[in-house]
Structures are given as structure tokens and as C-alpha cells.
Amino acid sequence: MNILSDFNQKLILEDEVVLLRPLELSDYDNLLPFTHNEPQTWHYSLQRPDTEENLHQYLSAAISDRENKTSYPFIVFDKRSNSFAGSTRFYDINPGYRSAQLGYTWYGEDFRGTKLNKHCKFLLLRYAFETLELERVEFRADKNNSRSIAAMKSIGCTVEGVLRSHMPTIEGGRRDTIVLSILRDEWFKNVKSALQSAVKLM
């Protein structure tokens, strides 16, 4: 499967709990309530749709990256509450290395701790390793973002190390970035079964 040609499709990933579909400009209204009510959601993010203008820019940039085949952003829909929950994406897609990063993930306050993330990650990782046949999926986060790091570890990620003073923050400082990953053989050996068991128990 050619990674970039497959990303030309309108990807729909879903199970009984969650639906992931391509993020669109028309999702402005679906995400606006988070902009108005939950600006703290993006405290550790490098792109923050925390104002109406920033939300427009966030959507435009995400869709431009998809058109340039450097990322594939999704909107997350929670079937249990019949409401939009947040967003996530594949990015830094490298066909030659058969690798990609999975991130830019955020959920509204009501959806954190509901196990929605495990359902999303199972669908995304299964697609990455079994359809795109990637060899590596990488995850990154601000070293101080303990919630995000705990979530990544809980789905089976292995910590690889820390990139010190890796990039500037919106506030003007610099952050250390923790790097985690899941490899293809790890997915088939134990990560898939553990994550599959976890989502079935929810």
C-alpha cells in the first residue's frame, strides 16, 4: 500500500464508540464550543485554536497540510454522547522510512478519562500497521505534559528519550520534548491484543 496515495482517500475509521473522519473547514462550528469554553485544553499545544481567529487558522493549516500530503487530520466524534469530542492526526509522514507521527491530539474536558482515547488509538494504530503497513509510529509531547505521557504509555508506547530544549513555546520559552514509539513487531506481538482487550472491556 502506497502511504501517500492511500491518504488521498476520505478515511473513515470507526467502532461502536467513536468515529474518525477527515477534518474540514466546515468543522468550525463543531469545534467552536471548545474555543469559547475550554481554552485550557491546549495548554501544552504549539497550535492553539483558543480564539475564533485561531480556530480558523488551525483548520486552514491542518487542511493545507493534508493537501500537501504531510499530515492527515481527523475530527473525533463520540457516538455515546452523540457529540464532537476533539481532533487528532497523522503527521510527519515519511513513505521512504515507512513511518509517521501520531499526535496533535486533544479532547474536550468531558471526554478525558472516558477511555475514548484508547478507542481512537486502536483504530489509528491498526490502520497504520495493517493497512499502511508502517514500520514505526512515533509520538511526542512536552515533557511536562504528564497527562498526555501517561495516556501514551497506557496504549503501549515505549519511551525513547528526551530532546532537550527542542523547540520554542508560544509563551516564549523552550520546551523539552519526550519521544515515544510503537514498532510494527510490537504491535503484532502484544500492543494490539492488549489495546483490543482494553477497548472491549469498556
SULRA-V186048 format. One record per helix or strand of 3 or more residues. SS is the DSSP state (a for helix, b for strand). FROM is the first residue (numbers start at 0). TO is the last residue. If there is no record, write none. Layout:
SS:FROM:TO, SS:FROM:TO
//
This chain:
a:2:5, b:11:13, b:17:21, a:24:36, a:38:41, a:51:66, b:70:77, b:82:93, b:98:106, a:108:110, a:115:130, b:135:141, a:145:153, b:157:167, b:173:182, a:183:199
//
